[in-house]
Amino acid sequence: MEELIRKYRQEQRDLQSKITQKKKAATKKTRKGINDECAELERQLAERHSTELSAATGNGQVHDDKAASDAEEDIRDPTPMENSTGNLYGPEMSPAPLQGKKPNRQKARLARRAAEQEAVIARATAEAASLPDLRANERLVMEKELKVRGLEEVEIRPDGHCLYSAVADQLSTRRIVQAVGGDEDVKPDYRSVRHVAANFISNHADDFSPFLEEPLEDYVVKIKDTAEWGGQLELSALARAYGLNINVLQGDGRVEKIEAGVEDSGQPIWLAYYRHSFGLGEHYNSLRASP
């Protein structure tokens, strides 16, 4: 009997190996047919074993049913066997789980792109943290230079008119009429200074046109009638128009001197120029002598 049981166990293992191979090779279309075929093979083997055991334990008589049942228990492999629609002989022979929905490629692409953007932001943040604080450095240098030169700063509103407003403040300390050739009662403001700069550039077109990237007439209109920022050309025009040298203290401590082109220009007027300290960008303040 023991030899027969060993034989049956081997047949069960061989059948399960055959079933496993069949299921691995099954496709989506053939899976149901393969499962049905495997179930039938298992049924046939179990029926044959039962019949042979009944014959071996007592010629199929009723009083030997208990012996046949015990023999069938002995045949079973220590690793539990389930039918073909379940797991076969434990987890090591478990079929791969059925595939769910196909992955959404667009979502995966968006997630990957978001991750890349986060990585770029993280790198930029780390780099920014390692850079010097340009605003703080500029302020420290400016404060030091003002103290050394005996100057104090007059804050000018940070807008497109700041250069002209700073010059207007300087002119007010000199009691200089802003509208050249105009009413002596005109109070200094950025509008008057804009007109002086525009008129001087217009009247000296040959001196300024080579430095312009647009027609001089259009450029002059921007100076007079808009909040277009002023720069080197406008400072040069104002220095010559008012006959005053202009000293511009830079955020790195340098002083840029803009000459009026006349011998008796008197004391220069002072402006402070910032590149990093104001949110709108470049900015001019007025500098007066400390009391």
Disulfide bonds with the S-S distance in Angstrom:
none
